[in-house]
Amino acid sequence: MLVTLRVFRLDPTRESEPHYDEFSMEAKPWERILDCLNRVRWEQDPSLAFRSSCGHGICGSDGMLINGVCGLACQRLVKEYPEGLITLEPLPNFQVIRDLVVDLDPFYQKYEKVKPYLITGEQAPERERLQSPSEREVYDEAIRCILCACCTAACPITPKQSEFLGPAALLRAFRYLFDSRDQASRERMEILDREQGIWGCKGHGLCTRVCPKEIDVRKWLGRTKKRLHDARIAAGSQQELSTDTGGQGPA
Ligand code: FES
């Protein structure tokens, strides 16, 4: 089938306004958008900038806007776009470095804020820290996250609240908050219990819709809200639970 990629182009070192270039080619229906992009770079325009690495939905580096929807170029096949015209743009809400490459530093800075590592305060055992299969299962889905940033780019809160941690960082926070081996619940809840934290999430669910690993991000963020809600009640807090939980309420 004939495929035309309509690609966002911007080199901020030389131009202030972006433009779109079109690249046409014959492609097999089962070829991936990433295959087409590689062919553009090899055969038509070596200056086209985009990221990719594994080519198999593992590294998360080729997140972009594909016909208006955040996704991985290595996961989308050309047959999913039978009209043959595929518009490729950089992930929204991030600064463009060049063409389809965005600056993910703010994304990783927010990720770092949730302390994405086990905190125990205990000497590490000689062998691994044990956990039962059911304890492990609690966050089984959340650890499929590959930090591609599609969810954060799709979240409508991201452009409104620059300090909002965003769904990817909050999902990772959930993972450690619910890890039976972690002993920093109080510290973690303090980080999350604010409008820039878990309460910034209004439950729109676009994160879940675009996640290339099919993680129900909204559900797990809802679980975190409930944990914080329960902790407030358990602490006998007089503070009104006036915080907007986005109509979703504790899950
Ligand atoms: S290239 Fe690694 S996830 Fe697509």
Residues whose N, C-alpha, C, O or C-beta is under 5 A from the ligand:
A	BS01	FES	S52 S53 C54 G55 H56 G57 I58 C59 G60 S61 D62 L72 C74
